[in-house]
Amino acid sequence: MPRLLQTLKFQIVLAIALLTLLFASSTLYSLHVIDQQHSDDVLLRLAGRLQFHQQHMTMQAMRYESNAPRDYPSYYRDLRLYFEDLKVTRDELSALIDAFASNRFMAVARDESMAMQPRLPASTLAAARRLADDWQAFLAGLDERLGPDPAEPRLEWAAEWIVEQNRTLEAAAETLHATLRDDVAQRAERAGVVNRVLLGAALIVSIVTGIWFYRHVLAPLSTAVRGFQKVADGDFSHRVAATYNNEIGWLVESFNHLSNRLDALRRLLTGLEQGADLEGTLRTLSATLPSLIPVDWIGVLVIGADGQIHLEKAFSDGNPHQIGRLSFDPDRTLLEECVSNREPLHIPDVQGMAQMSESYVFLRRLGEFGRRDAVFLPVGTGTIQGVAVFASRFPNNFRTEHLALLRNLGVLLGVSLGRTIQLAESSRLASIGQFASGIVHEIRNPLATIGLALDHLSKSGNLVESSAKRVTIAAAEVARLERLLADILLYAKPLRLEFQQTDLVETVTEAIAAETGTDDIFEISSNPCPLVAADRDRIRQVLLNLIRNAQQASPQGAAIRVHCQPEGDHWVRVEIRNLGEPIPARVLERIFEPFVTTKSGGTGLGLPIVRRIVEAHGGTVHVDSDALAGTCVSVKLPTHAHNEPA
C-alpha cells in the first residue's frame, strides 16, 4: 500500500479526483443555489400576495365604511358584493398565513413550479407564526362583529373592526416580508461566498497540481530524456540520477540497469575482440557476464582428435579453476546432444539430471564442483567443435530473461570462443609444424644411416633366416618412417606452386598407371574438360594419394570409379569412388584434421595434405560416404581462365 501511494498514477488520479470533486461540488452547489433562488422568489411572491390581500381587505373595508348602505336594497347589494369579496379575501389570507406558519407551500403555490420544497429559516418562521397568531385573533374579533346570523351579517361593524386592526396586521405582514427578504439576501450572499471559496479552492488545487506536475513529472522526464539521449549517442557509462520514488524514478532505475547491461555488453564485446587466447576470453566472460546473468562458473569443453571431449579451461568466481585436464566420452551425453543440435541446452537441476544416466559423467563432476544450474552453449566452427558451460551454485537460478539473453548472445559467444579455440589450435599446430620441421631434419640423417646399414646387412648374405627376416622388417619400418617424415615436411612447410596449363584427364590416367601399373580395376569416364591452371606435380601427388586410399579401402577385386567432368564455366571436377566400408560419421566430420585416420598404419596426414594442396590451387575437396554408394572423394579445381597463375 505505501508503494501504491508513491505512484504517479495514484497521485495524478487523486489530483484529478480532487479537482473533479471541487468543480462538481461548485457546479452542484450552484444548481442548488439556483433552485433555492427560484424557491425564494416564489416565497417572496407569496409574501407579496399576502400583503396585497391584506391591503385589499383594508381598502374594501374603508370603502364600505365610508359608503355604508341606508336602506335594505343597498344592504343586500353590499351583502352580495362586499361580503362575498371579504370571504374570498379572508380564505386567501388564511391559506397564505397558514402556509407560512406551517412551512408548507405546495397548496398555495398554484402554477408556480418549484424544483425543491421551500424551507423557511427560523427567523422567518417565527415572524410567520406571530402573524398567524395575530390573524387568529383578528378572525375571532371579525366573527364576533359579523354576528351569529350568516344570512344577515353586520358588515358595518366588520368593516370598522378591519380598519381598526389594519395597522396590526399590516405591521405583522410587513415584518414577515422584511424578514423573508433579509433571509433570502443572506442566503444569496452565503451562496456567493461558498461558490467563490469552491472556485478559489479549485483554482489553488489546479495551480498546486500544475506546479507538482512540472516538478515531479515534466522536469524529471526532461532530465531522463537528456540522459537517454546521451546513452543513445553511445555513452553507455552515463547514469541518470533517480531522485523520485515513483514511476519515473523506477523508469530511470530500469534505464540505468539497461545502461549497465549495455555497458557490460560493450565491455564484453571489446574483451572478446581483444581476447588472444582461451584463458583471456574466459577471464573477460567471468568479469562481465555476472552483471548480466547469475553465473559463477564458466568452462569450455572441446572435442579432441581422439573423439573425447576435454575440459580445456574453467573459471570459478572470476578466478581460474585449477582442476587439471578432464576428458569424457561424449557418446549418449547432453554434451553430444548440444553439439549435434547446435542449440543451447538448459539443465535447471544438475545433480538430479546427473542421476538419470551413467553416461552423464561431466554433469556429475559439475555437481561435485558445487554447481546446481547450468546452460550448455555450442561453440566452434568447422573442425573445432565444443561446448561452453555457464553454471550457478543455485538450482533453477537462470530465469527466462537470462536464458533469452544467453540465446541472443549464443551466436556471438559461440563464434568468439570457437575463434579463440581455433586460434589456439592454429598456434599449437604452427608450433608443432615448426618443431616437426626441425625434428624431421634431425631424424632424417641417422634414419638414412640406419637404412644404409640395413641395406648392407640384407645384401651381405651372411645372415641366418630369422635375422634376415628381422632386417627386412626393420628396413620396411625405416621406409615407413621416411614416408611419415616426408608427409610431415610436406604438411608443415610452405607450399611453392608452379602453375601451368594442365589436362586433368591425362593427369588422372598417368596417376593410375604410376600407382598400379594397370587400369583393370578402374572404371574411367570423362567428358571433354577445359585445362586447369595447376602445379602438375602437386595435383599428381593429390591424385596418387586419393587413388592409393581408394585401393586400400576397396574390397578385393572391386572396381574403383574415376570420373572427370566440367562444372559450370569455370570449374573441373574429379570424383574417385570406391565401394568399401563407409567411413564412420564421427570420423568423417574430422577426416581432414591432422593425424585422424582409420588405417592402423596410416599417418593421418594424407588427406590434410590433399586438402592443403587443393585449397592452395583455389579449389575444394569433399568426402561423402554411405553404405549404399560407398565413399566418394570429389576434387574441384578452377579452370585456367578462372584462376590465372600469379
C-alpha positions as CSV (number, residue, x, y, z in Angstrom):
1,M,0.0,0.0,0.0
2,P,2.7,2.6,0.7
3,R,4.2,1.9,-2.7
4,L,0.8,2.5,-4.2
5,L,0.7,5.9,-2.6
6,Q,4.0,6.8,-4.2
7,T,2.9,6.0,-7.7
8,L,2.3,8.8,-10.1
9,K,-0.8,7.0,-11.3
10,F,-2.3,7.2,-7.8
11,Q,-1.2,10.8,-7.2
12,I,-2.5,12.0,-10.6
13,V,-5.8,10.2,-10.2
14,L,-6.0,11.7,-6.7
15,A,-5.4,15.2,-8.0
16,I,-7.9,14.7,-10.9
17,A,-10.4,13.3,-8.5
18,L,-10.0,16.2,-6.1
19,L,-10.3,18.8,-8.9
20,T,-13.3,16.9,-10.3
21,L,-14.8,16.9,-6.8
22,L,-14.3,20.6,-6.3
23,F,-15.7,21.6,-9.7
24,A,-18.6,19.1,-9.3
25,S,-19.3,20.4,-5.8
26,S,-19.2,24.0,-7.1
27,T,-21.5,23.1,-10.0
28,L,-23.9,21.2,-7.9
29,Y,-24.0,23.9,-5.3
30,S,-24.6,26.5,-8.0
31,L,-27.5,24.4,-9.2
32,H,-28.8,24.1,-5.7
33,V,-28.5,27.9,-5.2
34,I,-30.4,28.4,-8.5
35,D,-33.2,26.1,-7.2
36,Q,-33.1,27.8,-3.8
37,Q,-33.3,31.2,-5.5
38,H,-36.3,30.1,-7.5
39,S,-38.0,28.9,-4.3
40,D,-37.1,32.2,-2.6
41,D,-38.6,34.1,-5.5
42,V,-41.8,32.0,-5.0
43,L,-41.8,32.8,-1.3
44,L,-41.3,36.5,-1.9
45,R,-44.2,36.5,-4.4
46,L,-46.4,34.6,-1.9
47,A,-45.5,37.2,0.8
48,G,-46.3,39.9,-1.7
49,R,-49.7,38.3,-2.4
50,L,-50.3,38.1,1.4
51,Q,-49.6,41.9,1.7
52,F,-51.7,42.6,-1.3
53,H,-54.8,40.7,0.0
54,Q,-54.4,42.3,3.5
55,Q,-54.3,45.7,1.9
56,H,-57.1,44.9,-0.4
57,M,-59.3,43.7,2.6
58,T,-58.5,47.0,4.4
59,M,-59.3,49.2,1.3
60,Q,-62.6,47.4,0.8
61,A,-63.5,47.8,4.4
62,M,-62.7,51.6,4.3
63,R,-64.8,52.0,1.2
64,Y,-67.7,50.1,2.7
65,E,-67.4,52.2,5.9
66,S,-67.5,55.5,4.0
67,N,-70.4,54.3,1.9
68,A,-72.5,52.3,4.4
69,P,-76.0,51.5,3.0
70,R,-79.0,53.3,4.3
71,D,-81.7,51.0,3.1
72,Y,-82.2,47.3,2.7
73,P,-81.8,47.2,-1.1
74,S,-78.4,48.8,-0.7
75,Y,-77.5,46.4,2.2
76,Y,-78.4,43.3,0.2
77,R,-76.4,44.7,-2.7
78,D,-73.3,45.1,-0.5
79,L,-74.0,41.7,1.1
80,R,-73.8,40.2,-2.4
81,L,-70.7,42.1,-3.4
82,Y,-68.6,43.2,-0.5
83,F,-69.4,40.2,1.8
84,E,-68.6,37.7,-0.9
85,D,-65.3,39.5,-1.7
86,L,-64.5,39.6,2.0
87,K,-65.0,35.9,2.4
88,V,-62.7,35.2,-0.7
89,T,-60.0,37.5,0.6
90,R,-60.3,36.0,4.1
91,D,-59.9,32.5,2.8
92,E,-56.9,33.5,0.6
93,L,-55.2,35.2,3.6
94,S,-55.9,32.3,5.8
95,A,-54.4,29.9,3.3
96,L,-51.3,32.1,2.8
97,I,-50.7,32.7,6.5
98,D,-51.2,29.0,7.3
99,A,-48.7,28.1,4.6
100,F,-46.1,30.4,6.1
101,A,-46.8,29.3,9.6
102,S,-46.8,25.5,8.8
103,N,-43.9,25.9,6.3
104,R,-45.9,24.1,3.6
105,F,-46.5,26.0,0.3
106,M,-47.4,23.5,-2.3
107,A,-51.2,24.2,-1.8
108,V,-50.8,28.0,-2.3
109,A,-48.0,27.9,-5.0
110,R,-50.7,27.4,-7.7
111,D,-49.0,27.4,-11.0
112,E,-45.5,28.1,-9.6
113,S,-43.2,25.2,-10.3
114,M,-40.6,24.6,-7.7
115,A,-37.6,22.3,-8.1
116,M,-37.4,22.0,-4.3
117,Q,-39.8,22.4,-1.3
118,P,-39.1,25.8,0.3
119,R,-37.9,25.7,3.9
120,L,-38.2,28.9,6.0
121,P,-35.4,29.8,8.3
122,A,-36.1,30.1,12.0
123,S,-36.4,33.9,12.0
124,T,-38.9,34.0,9.1
125,L,-40.9,31.1,10.5
126,A,-41.1,32.9,13.9
127,A,-42.5,36.0,12.1
128,A,-45.0,33.9,10.2
129,R,-46.3,32.3,13.4
130,R,-46.6,35.7,15.1
131,L,-48.6,36.8,12.0
132,A,-50.7,33.6,12.3
133,D,-51.5,34.4,16.0
134,D,-52.5,38.0,15.1
135,W,-54.6,36.7,12.3
136,Q,-56.4,34.2,14.5
137,A,-57.1,37.0,17.0
138,F,-58.3,39.2,14.1
139,L,-60.6,36.5,12.8
140,A,-62.1,35.9,16.2
141,G,-62.9,39.6,16.5
142,L,-64.2,39.7,12.9
143,D,-66.6,36.7,13.5
144,E,-67.9,38.4,16.6
145,R,-68.6,41.7,14.7
146,L,-70.3,39.8,11.9
147,G,-72.7,38.2,14.3
148,P,-74.1,34.7,14.6
149,D,-76.5,35.0,11.6
150,P,-74.6,34.4,8.4
151,A,-77.7,35.4,6.4
152,E,-77.6,39.0,7.7
153,P,-74.0,39.7,8.9
154,R,-73.2,43.1,10.5
155,L,-71.0,44.3,7.7
156,E,-70.6,47.8,9.1
157,W,-69.3,46.5,12.4
158,A,-67.0,44.1,10.5
159,A,-65.6,47.0,8.3
160,E,-64.9,49.0,11.4
161,W,-63.0,46.1,13.0
162,I,-61.0,45.5,9.8
163,V,-60.0,49.2,9.7
164,E,-59.2,49.2,13.4
165,Q,-56.9,46.1,13.2
166,N,-55.3,47.1,9.9
167,R,-52.2,48.6,11.4
168,T,-51.5,45.4,13.5
169,L,-52.0,43.0,10.5
170,E,-50.1,45.3,8.2
171,A,-47.1,45.5,10.6
172,A,-47.1,41.7,11.1
173,A,-47.2,41.1,7.3
174,E,-44.5,43.7,6.7
175,T,-42.4,42.1,9.4
176,L,-42.8,38.7,7.7
177,H,-42.0,40.1,4.3
178,A,-38.9,42.0,5.5
179,T,-37.6,39.0,7.5
180,L,-38.1,36.9,4.4
181,R,-36.2,39.4,2.2
182,D,-33.3,39.5,4.7
183,D,-33.1,35.7,4.9
184,V,-33.1,35.5,1.1
185,A,-30.4,38.1,0.8
186,Q,-28.3,36.3,3.4
187,R,-28.7,33.0,1.6
188,A,-27.7,34.6,-1.7
189,E,-24.7,36.2,0.0
190,R,-23.7,32.9,1.7
191,A,-24.1,31.0,-1.6
192,G,-21.8,33.6,-3.4
193,V,-19.2,33.2,-0.7
194,V,-19.4,29.4,-0.8
195,N,-19.1,29.4,-4.6
196,R,-16.1,31.8,-4.5
197,V,-14.5,29.5,-1.9
198,L,-15.1,26.4,-4.0
199,L,-13.8,28.1,-7.2
200,G,-10.9,29.5,-5.3
201,A,-10.0,26.1,-3.8
202,A,-10.3,24.5,-7.3
203,L,-8.0,27.2,-8.7
204,I,-5.5,26.7,-5.9
205,V,-5.6,22.9,-6.3
206,S,-5.2,23.4,-10.1
207,I,-2.1,25.7,-9.6
208,V,-0.6,23.3,-7.0
209,T,-1.3,20.3,-9.3
210,G,0.4,22.1,-12.2
211,I,3.4,23.0,-10.1
212,W,3.6,19.5,-8.7
213,F,3.2,18.0,-12.2
214,Y,6.0,20.1,-13.5
215,R,8.4,19.3,-10.7
216,H,7.5,15.6,-10.3
217,V,6.7,14.7,-13.9
218,L,7.9,17.1,-16.6
219,A,11.2,18.2,-15.1
220,P,12.3,14.6,-14.2
221,L,11.1,13.4,-17.6
222,S,13.2,16.1,-19.3
223,T,16.3,15.1,-17.2
224,A,15.6,11.4,-18.1
225,V,15.2,12.2,-21.8
226,R,18.6,14.0,-21.8
227,G,20.2,11.1,-20.1
228,F,18.5,8.6,-22.5
229,Q,19.8,10.7,-25.4
230,K,23.4,10.5,-24.1
231,V,23.1,6.8,-23.8
232,A,21.5,6.6,-27.3
233,D,24.5,8.6,-28.6
234,G,26.8,5.9,-27.3
235,D,27.8,7.0,-23.8
236,F,26.8,3.7,-22.1
237,S,28.6,4.7,-18.9
238,H,26.2,7.6,-18.4
239,R,23.7,7.2,-15.5
240,V,20.6,9.3,-14.8
241,A,20.0,10.3,-11.2
242,A,16.8,8.7,-9.8
243,T,15.5,11.5,-7.5
244,Y,11.9,10.4,-7.1
245,N,10.4,7.2,-5.7
246,N,7.7,6.9,-8.3
247,E,7.2,5.5,-11.9
248,I,9.7,8.0,-13.3
249,G,12.3,7.1,-10.7
250,W,11.6,3.4,-11.3
251,L,11.8,4.0,-15.1
252,V,15.2,5.7,-14.6
253,E,16.4,2.8,-12.4
254,S,15.3,0.4,-15.1
255,F,17.1,2.5,-17.7
256,N,20.2,2.7,-15.6
257,H,20.0,-1.1,-15.3
258,L,19.7,-1.3,-19.0
259,S,22.6,1.1,-19.5
260,N,24.7,-1.0,-17.1
261,R,23.9,-4.1,-19.2
262,L,24.7,-2.3,-22.4
263,D,28.0,-1.1,-20.9
264,A,28.7,-4.7,-19.7
265,L,27.8,-5.9,-23.2
266,R,30.2,-3.3,-24.7
267,R,33.0,-4.4,-22.4
268,L,32.2,-8.0,-23.2
269,L,32.3,-7.4,-26.9
270,T,35.6,-5.4,-26.6
271,G,37.1,-8.1,-24.4
272,L,36.0,-10.8,-26.8
273,E,37.5,-8.9,-29.7
274,Q,40.8,-8.4,-27.8
275,G,40.9,-12.0,-26.4
276,A,44.1,-13.6,-27.8
277,D,43.7,-16.9,-26.0
278,L,41.1,-19.0,-24.3
279,E,42.1,-18.0,-20.8
280,G,41.9,-14.3,-21.6
281,T,38.5,-14.8,-23.2
282,L,37.1,-16.8,-20.3
283,R,38.5,-14.2,-17.9
284,T,36.6,-11.5,-19.8
285,L,33.4,-13.6,-19.6
286,S,33.9,-14.2,-15.9
287,A,34.3,-10.5,-15.3
288,T,31.4,-9.2,-17.3
289,L,28.7,-11.9,-17.6
290,P,27.8,-11.9,-13.8
291,S,26.4,-8.4,-14.3
292,L,24.1,-9.8,-17.0
293,I,23.2,-13.3,-15.7
294,P,23.8,-15.0,-12.4
295,V,26.7,-17.2,-13.5
296,D,29.7,-18.1,-11.2
297,W,31.4,-20.9,-13.2
298,I,32.4,-20.9,-16.9
299,G,34.1,-23.7,-18.7
300,V,34.9,-24.7,-22.3
301,L,35.0,-28.3,-23.5
302,V,36.4,-29.2,-26.9
303,I,36.1,-32.4,-28.9
304,G,39.7,-33.6,-29.5
305,A,41.2,-35.7,-32.2
306,D,40.8,-38.8,-30.2
307,G,37.0,-38.3,-30.1
308,Q,37.0,-37.5,-26.4
309,I,35.7,-34.2,-25.1
310,H,38.2,-32.4,-23.0
311,L,37.7,-29.6,-20.4
312,E,40.2,-27.0,-21.8
313,K,39.7,-24.2,-19.3
314,A,37.4,-23.2,-16.5
315,F,36.8,-20.1,-14.3
316,S,35.1,-20.1,-10.9
317,D,34.0,-16.9,-9.3
318,G,36.2,-14.9,-11.6
319,N,39.4,-16.9,-11.0
320,P,40.9,-19.9,-12.9
321,H,39.6,-23.2,-11.6
322,Q,42.6,-25.4,-11.1
323,I,41.1,-28.9,-11.7
324,G,43.5,-30.3,-14.3
325,R,42.6,-31.6,-17.6
326,L,39.3,-33.7,-17.6
327,S,38.3,-35.9,-20.5
328,F,34.9,-37.5,-21.2
329,D,33.3,-39.8,-23.7
330,P,30.6,-37.6,-25.4
331,D,28.7,-40.6,-26.6
332,R,25.0,-40.5,-25.5
333,T,25.6,-37.4,-23.3
334,L,23.9,-34.0,-23.2
335,L,27.2,-32.5,-24.4
336,E,26.9,-34.6,-27.6
337,E,23.3,-33.5,-28.0
338,C,24.2,-29.8,-27.6
339,V,27.0,-30.1,-30.2
340,S,24.7,-32.1,-32.6
341,N,21.7,-29.8,-32.4
342,R,23.7,-26.6,-32.3
343,E,21.1,-25.2,-29.8
344,P,21.6,-24.0,-26.2
345,L,20.6,-26.6,-23.6
346,H,19.4,-25.6,-20.1
347,I,19.8,-28.1,-17.1
348,P,18.0,-26.4,-14.2
349,D,18.9,-29.3,-11.8
350,V,22.4,-30.6,-12.5
351,Q,22.5,-33.1,-9.7
352,G,19.1,-34.5,-10.4
353,M,19.8,-34.8,-14.2
354,A,23.2,-36.4,-13.5
355,Q,21.5,-39.4,-11.8
356,M,19.4,-40.1,-14.9
357,S,22.2,-41.7,-16.9
358,E,25.6,-43.3,-16.2
359,S,27.0,-41.6,-19.3
360,Y,26.4,-38.1,-17.8
361,V,29.9,-38.1,-16.3
362,F,30.5,-34.3,-16.8
363,L,27.2,-33.4,-15.1
364,R,28.3,-35.4,-12.0
365,R,31.7,-33.6,-12.0
366,L,29.9,-30.3,-12.3
367,G,27.7,-31.2,-9.3
368,E,30.9,-32.1,-7.4
369,F,32.1,-28.6,-8.2
370,G,29.1,-27.3,-6.3
371,R,27.0,-26.2,-9.3
372,R,23.3,-26.8,-9.5
373,D,22.1,-25.0,-12.6
374,A,23.8,-24.9,-16.0
375,V,23.4,-23.9,-19.6
376,F,25.3,-25.7,-22.4
377,L,26.2,-23.5,-25.4
378,P,27.6,-25.0,-28.6
379,V,30.8,-23.3,-29.8
380,G,33.2,-23.6,-32.6
381,T,33.0,-23.8,-36.4
382,G,34.4,-26.2,-38.9
383,T,36.6,-28.9,-37.4
384,I,36.8,-27.4,-34.0
385,Q,33.6,-28.3,-32.0
386,G,32.9,-27.9,-28.3
387,V,30.6,-26.7,-25.6
388,A,30.7,-23.6,-23.4
389,V,29.2,-24.2,-19.9
390,F,27.7,-21.5,-17.8
391,A,26.8,-22.7,-14.3
392,S,25.5,-21.4,-11.0
393,R,25.5,-22.7,-7.4
394,F,21.7,-22.4,-7.1
395,P,19.2,-24.6,-8.7
396,N,16.7,-23.1,-11.2
397,N,18.7,-19.8,-11.0
398,F,18.6,-19.0,-14.7
399,R,15.2,-17.3,-15.3
400,T,13.6,-16.9,-18.7
401,E,15.2,-13.5,-19.3
402,H,18.6,-14.9,-18.6
403,L,18.1,-17.8,-21.0
404,A,16.8,-15.4,-23.6
405,L,19.9,-13.2,-23.2
406,L,22.2,-16.2,-23.5
407,R,20.3,-17.4,-26.5
408,N,20.7,-14.0,-28.1
409,L,24.4,-14.0,-27.2
410,G,24.8,-17.6,-28.2
411,V,26.0,-17.0,-31.8
412,L,28.4,-14.2,-30.7
413,L,29.8,-16.3,-27.8
414,G,29.9,-19.4,-29.8
415,V,31.8,-17.8,-32.7
416,S,34.1,-15.9,-30.4
417,L,35.0,-18.9,-28.3
418,G,35.3,-21.0,-31.4
419,R,37.6,-18.5,-33.0
420,T,39.7,-18.3,-29.8
421,I,39.9,-22.1,-29.7
422,Q,40.7,-22.2,-33.5
423,L,43.5,-19.6,-33.0
424,A,44.9,-21.6,-30.1
425,E,44.7,-24.7,-32.1
426,S,46.3,-23.0,-35.1
427,S,49.0,-21.6,-32.9
428,R,49.6,-25.0,-31.4
429,L,49.7,-26.6,-34.9
430,A,52.1,-23.9,-36.1
431,S,54.3,-24.6,-33.2
432,I,54.1,-28.3,-33.9
433,G,54.9,-27.6,-37.5
434,Q,58.0,-25.6,-36.7
435,F,59.0,-28.3,-34.2
436,A,58.3,-31.1,-36.7
437,S,60.3,-29.4,-39.4
438,G,63.3,-29.2,-37.1
439,I,62.9,-32.6,-35.7
440,V,62.5,-34.2,-39.2
441,H,65.9,-32.8,-40.3
442,E,67.4,-34.2,-37.1
443,I,65.9,-37.6,-37.6
444,R,66.5,-38.0,-41.4
445,N,70.3,-38.3,-41.3
446,P,70.5,-41.0,-38.6
447,L,67.5,-42.7,-40.2
448,A,69.3,-42.7,-43.6
449,T,72.4,-44.2,-41.9
450,I,70.2,-46.9,-40.3
451,G,68.7,-47.6,-43.7
452,L,72.1,-47.9,-45.4
453,A,73.2,-50.3,-42.6
454,L,70.1,-52.5,-43.0
455,D,70.6,-52.5,-46.8
456,H,74.2,-53.6,-46.3
457,L,73.2,-56.3,-43.9
458,S,70.5,-57.6,-46.2
459,K,73.0,-57.9,-49.2
460,S,75.8,-59.5,-47.2
461,G,74.3,-63.0,-47.4
462,N,75.8,-64.0,-44.0
463,L,72.6,-63.7,-42.0
464,V,70.6,-66.6,-40.8
465,E,67.0,-66.7,-42.0
466,S,65.5,-65.3,-38.8
467,S,67.9,-62.4,-38.7
468,A,67.4,-61.7,-42.4
469,K,63.6,-61.6,-41.7
470,R,64.1,-59.1,-38.9
471,V,66.4,-56.9,-41.1
472,T,63.6,-56.9,-43.8
473,I,61.0,-55.8,-41.3
474,A,63.3,-53.1,-39.9
475,A,64.0,-51.9,-43.5
476,A,60.2,-51.7,-44.1
477,E,59.8,-49.7,-40.9
478,V,62.6,-47.3,-41.9
479,A,60.8,-46.8,-45.2
480,R,57.5,-46.1,-43.4
481,L,59.3,-43.6,-41.1
482,E,60.8,-41.9,-44.2
483,R,57.4,-41.5,-45.7
484,L,56.0,-40.2,-42.5
485,L,58.8,-37.6,-42.3
486,A,58.2,-36.6,-45.9
487,D,54.5,-36.2,-45.2
488,I,55.2,-34.1,-42.1
489,L,57.6,-31.9,-44.0
490,L,55.1,-31.5,-46.8
491,Y,52.3,-30.6,-44.4
492,A,54.4,-28.3,-42.3
493,K,56.5,-26.3,-44.8
494,P,55.1,-23.5,-47.0
495,L,53.9,-24.6,-50.5
496,R,55.5,-23.3,-53.6
497,L,53.4,-23.9,-56.6
498,E,54.5,-23.6,-60.3
499,F,51.3,-23.2,-62.3
500,Q,50.9,-24.4,-65.9
501,Q,48.1,-25.5,-68.1
502,T,47.2,-29.0,-67.1
503,D,44.9,-31.6,-68.6
504,L,43.2,-33.3,-65.6
505,V,42.0,-36.3,-67.6
506,E,45.5,-37.0,-68.7
507,T,46.9,-36.4,-65.2
508,V,44.4,-38.9,-63.7
509,T,45.4,-41.6,-66.3
510,E,49.1,-41.1,-65.5
511,A,48.5,-41.3,-61.8
512,I,46.6,-44.6,-62.1
513,A,49.3,-46.0,-64.3
514,A,52.0,-44.9,-62.0
515,E,50.3,-46.3,-58.9
516,T,49.0,-49.6,-60.2
517,G,50.7,-50.3,-63.5
518,T,47.3,-51.3,-64.8
519,D,43.8,-49.9,-65.0
520,D,42.0,-53.2,-64.9
521,I,40.2,-52.4,-61.6
522,F,39.5,-48.8,-62.6
523,E,36.4,-47.6,-64.5
524,I,37.5,-44.3,-66.0
525,S,35.0,-42.0,-67.6
526,S,35.2,-38.3,-68.6
527,N,33.6,-35.5,-70.5
528,P,35.6,-33.0,-72.5
529,C,37.2,-30.8,-69.8
530,P,39.0,-27.5,-70.2
531,L,42.5,-27.1,-69.0
532,V,43.2,-26.0,-65.4
533,A,45.9,-23.8,-64.0
534,A,47.8,-26.1,-61.6
535,D,51.1,-27.3,-60.4
536,R,51.2,-30.6,-62.3
537,D,53.4,-32.5,-59.8
538,R,51.3,-31.4,-56.8
539,I,48.0,-32.3,-58.5
540,R,49.5,-35.7,-59.5
541,Q,50.5,-36.2,-55.9
542,V,46.9,-35.4,-54.8
543,L,45.5,-37.9,-57.2
544,L,48.1,-40.6,-56.3
545,N,47.2,-40.2,-52.6
546,L,43.4,-40.5,-53.3
547,I,43.8,-43.4,-55.6
548,R,46.0,-45.2,-53.1
549,N,43.4,-44.6,-50.4
550,A,40.6,-45.9,-52.7
551,Q,42.6,-49.1,-53.4
552,Q,43.3,-49.7,-49.7
553,A,39.6,-49.2,-48.8
554,S,38.1,-51.3,-51.6
555,P,37.3,-55.0,-51.3
556,Q,39.5,-57.4,-53.3
557,G,38.6,-57.1,-56.9
558,A,36.1,-54.3,-56.5
559,A,36.1,-51.6,-59.2
560,I,37.2,-48.1,-58.5
561,R,35.3,-45.5,-60.5
562,V,37.1,-42.3,-61.6
563,H,35.1,-39.6,-63.4
564,C,36.1,-36.2,-64.7
565,Q,33.7,-33.6,-65.9
566,P,33.4,-29.8,-66.3
567,E,31.2,-28.0,-63.8
568,G,29.8,-24.7,-64.9
569,D,32.0,-22.4,-66.9
570,H,35.0,-22.2,-64.6
571,W,35.4,-25.5,-62.8
572,V,36.5,-29.1,-63.4
573,R,35.5,-31.9,-61.0
574,V,37.3,-35.2,-60.4
575,E,35.5,-37.9,-58.5
576,I,37.1,-41.1,-57.1
577,R,34.6,-43.6,-55.7
578,N,35.2,-46.9,-54.0
579,L,32.7,-49.4,-52.7
580,G,34.5,-50.2,-49.4
581,E,33.2,-49.9,-45.9
582,P,31.7,-46.5,-45.2
583,I,33.6,-44.1,-43.0
584,P,32.0,-43.6,-39.6
585,A,30.2,-40.3,-39.3
586,R,32.3,-39.2,-36.3
587,V,35.5,-39.7,-38.3
588,L,34.0,-38.2,-41.5
589,E,33.4,-34.9,-39.7
590,R,37.1,-34.7,-38.8
591,I,38.6,-36.5,-41.8
592,F,40.8,-33.6,-42.9
593,E,42.3,-33.0,-39.4
594,P,45.9,-34.0,-39.0
595,F,46.6,-37.4,-37.6
596,V,42.9,-38.5,-37.9
597,T,42.9,-41.9,-39.7
598,T,41.0,-45.2,-39.9
599,K,44.0,-47.2,-41.1
600,S,46.2,-49.0,-38.5
601,G,49.4,-48.0,-40.2
602,G,48.3,-44.6,-41.5
603,T,49.9,-41.3,-40.6
604,G,46.7,-39.3,-40.7
605,L,48.4,-36.7,-42.9
606,G,47.4,-37.8,-46.4
607,L,44.0,-36.1,-46.6
608,P,45.1,-32.9,-44.7
609,I,48.0,-32.6,-47.3
610,V,45.4,-33.2,-50.2
611,R,43.2,-30.5,-48.8
612,R,46.1,-28.1,-48.3
613,I,47.3,-28.5,-51.9
614,V,43.8,-28.3,-53.4
615,E,42.9,-25.2,-51.5
616,A,46.3,-23.6,-52.4
617,H,45.0,-24.0,-56.0
618,G,41.8,-22.2,-55.1
619,G,39.8,-25.4,-55.3
620,T,37.8,-27.6,-52.8
621,V,37.8,-31.2,-51.7
622,H,34.8,-33.0,-50.3
623,V,34.2,-36.6,-49.0
624,D,30.9,-38.4,-48.9
625,S,30.4,-41.9,-47.5
626,D,27.5,-44.2,-47.0
627,A,26.8,-47.9,-47.1
628,L,25.0,-48.0,-50.5
629,A,27.1,-45.6,-52.7
630,G,30.4,-46.2,-51.0
631,T,33.0,-43.4,-50.4
632,C,33.4,-40.6,-53.0
633,V,36.2,-38.0,-52.8
634,S,35.4,-35.0,-55.0
635,V,38.1,-32.6,-56.0
636,K,37.0,-29.4,-57.8
637,L,39.6,-27.1,-59.4
638,P,39.2,-23.8,-61.2
639,T,39.9,-23.6,-64.9
640,H,42.9,-21.7,-66.4
641,A,40.6,-18.7,-67.3
642,H,39.2,-18.5,-63.9
643,N,42.4,-18.8,-61.9
644,E,45.4,-17.2,-63.7
645,P,48.7,-18.1,-62.1
646,A,50.4,-15.4,-60.2
